[in-house]
């Protein structure tokens, strides 16, 4: 069993990005600039955005954090997005989700210029991903693909079982794994809350990508000997052992599953750090106008 | 075994559409108008477009056929598309594919205003389909869903195996079948040219959707007793029996597979007629501005 060390890989990628940024700047180019919009004071969102700002520093990016009160109107938020769309200094930006209930998230997502949509949530990027065209790939699926690539994991013709059909993980990672590409070219099965026989299907998987947000759902009896297990779950579970009173818990019972795997990601330290680094990679691509050159 | 009669269902739907159109017109509304661009003189394309024009008549639509020579430049074609984008009388239009080799199909597809993209090929419509937002669903997958709906076929929690990962059938039908909707809510497996054990996987399927373009690929030994089989294949195979020298052949060995099925579509007369009628339905929706209201 080999542990997939997302923390180490993500540190390495940040270093690669930082080196490229310094080359760009040395050649007289522009330092990539990521902006983030944060509405309200949700603890999880505060922490995610803080991590993103820190990662920008590590990559040598310029970053801007725009904070708005919980009660900002939808129209006012859209107006702020328009400002960023039109700000030539900003290469890419994100609107940290979730948003307060009175704001229509889909309208907000579609208001972002798709050429600056480094989260890859705009329908144009989602559609281009499905078709197989260059696009901003959303961060978590992009991070998973990068882990498979860096560990040289053979995916061609393998049976990849995706648990979960969310718009930000399950559906896009299924799209990527079935594409005629490497990593990719897998036979892909998507299971979800309406699947009656998930255990049985998982037992046929060469690769399991668990993205249900259901702590400890994947148990040893569901995993074939030698399978690759990618755990996308990051649920905060109360814990007496940790200082802050909770710990991040994956969808996989790591201790019992790991001995059966050829490769497995831990939680934390697996997919999580890769998600942020994929956002950095997208920002670099946006800065270079490598996806949309206009 | 029950035969799924796409010909009868499509005739019924055309009648329903025609009735709705007459109501709209009687109330002073506008008759839906579909335009089609045909480049060159490919026999298959000529025949498809002729069928579409005829279906427009049956539905009470206005239709326009714009023909261009094989050697039209890409820029000239894009200019024609812009004219249709800006023509307020045209509710929806299609560019018949394939295009001559010197023309970049993807650029052409993206030039179509997504609000008039009744083929559902524009990345915005593809992305919205994946996300689960209102959109123009491409015609063949929409036709399959409509057949499942009209025959009240239970899809929830069923294992649906899709053979083929094309952008116009395999990928979008996989998306639709996994959505939390009815029809839908299936566990979906997508198999393709890199899948080593298609036969084995098919044997576990409650629903097989065959869209490989590989005549007679699905044989009796691949089909579970009581399965639903949807045959999307329409390959022209030379035939001494038919007047024109060929016959449309599906991906399924109908005669040997049918006795094992609960439901099966024939070729011709199954999915094919539904494809055209789905295009008509999209045109009606475009005319009513029911998907994009601006």
Boltz contact constraints between the chains, C-beta under 6 A:
constraints:
  - contact:
      token1: [A, 123]
      token2: [B, 124]
      max_distance: 6.0
  - contact:
      token1: [A, 123]
      token2: [B, 127]
      max_distance: 6.0
  - contact:
      token1: [A, 123]
      token2: [B, 128]
      max_distance: 6.0
  - contact:
      token1: [A, 124]
      token2: [B, 123]
      max_distance: 6.0
  - contact:
      token1: [A, 124]
      token2: [B, 124]
      max_distance: 6.0
  - contact:
      token1: [A, 124]
      token2: [B, 127]
      max_distance: 6.0
  - contact:
      token1: [A, 126]
      token2: [B, 127]
      max_distance: 6.0
  - contact:
      token1: [A, 126]
      token2: [B, 130]
      max_distance: 6.0
  - contact:
      token1: [A, 126]
      token2: [B, 131]
      max_distance: 6.0
  - contact:
      token1: [A, 127]
      token2: [B, 123]
      max_distance: 6.0
  - contact:
      token1: [A, 127]
      token2: [B, 124]
      max_distance: 6.0
  - contact:
      token1: [A, 127]
      token2: [B, 126]
      max_distance: 6.0
  - contact:
      token1: [A, 127]
      token2: [B, 127]
      max_distance: 6.0
  - contact:
      token1: [A, 128]
      token2: [B, 123]
      max_distance: 6.0
  - contact:
      token1: [A, 130]
      token2: [B, 126]
      max_distance: 6.0
  - contact:
      token1: [A, 130]
      token2: [B, 130]
      max_distance: 6.0
  - contact:
      token1: [A, 130]
      token2: [B, 171]
      max_distance: 6.0
  - contact:
      token1: [A, 131]
      token2: [B, 126]
      max_distance: 6.0
  - contact:
      token1: [A, 131]
      token2: [B, 167]
      max_distance: 6.0
  - contact:
      token1: [A, 156]
      token2: [B, 194]
      max_distance: 6.0
  - contact:
      token1: [A, 157]
      token2: [B, 194]
      max_distance: 6.0
  - contact:
      token1: [A, 157]
      token2: [B, 196]
      max_distance: 6.0
  - contact:
      token1: [A, 165]
      token2: [B, 178]
      max_distance: 6.0
  - contact:
      token1: [A, 167]
      token2: [B, 131]
      max_distance: 6.0
  - contact:
      token1: [A, 171]
      token2: [B, 130]
      max_distance: 6.0
  - contact:
      token1: [A, 178]
      token2: [B, 165]
      max_distance: 6.0
  - contact:
      token1: [A, 178]
      token2: [B, 190]
      max_distance: 6.0
  - contact:
      token1: [A, 185]
      token2: [B, 194]
      max_distance: 6.0
  - contact:
      token1: [A, 187]
      token2: [B, 191]
      max_distance: 6.0
  - contact:
      token1: [A, 187]
      token2: [B, 195]
      max_distance: 6.0
  - contact:
      token1: [A, 188]
      token2: [B, 190]
      max_distance: 6.0
  - contact:
      token1: [A, 189]
      token2: [B, 189]
      max_distance: 6.0
  - contact:
      token1: [A, 190]
      token2: [B, 178]
      max_distance: 6.0
  - contact:
      token1: [A, 190]
      token2: [B, 188]
      max_distance: 6.0
  - contact:
      token1: [A, 191]
      token2: [B, 187]
      max_distance: 6.0
  - contact:
      token1: [A, 194]
      token2: [B, 156]
      max_distance: 6.0
  - contact:
      token1: [A, 194]
      token2: [B, 157]
      max_distance: 6.0
  - contact:
      token1: [A, 194]
      token2: [B, 185]
      max_distance: 6.0
  - contact:
      token1: [A, 195]
      token2: [B, 187]
      max_distance: 6.0
  - contact:
      token1: [A, 196]
      token2: [B, 157]
      max_distance: 6.0
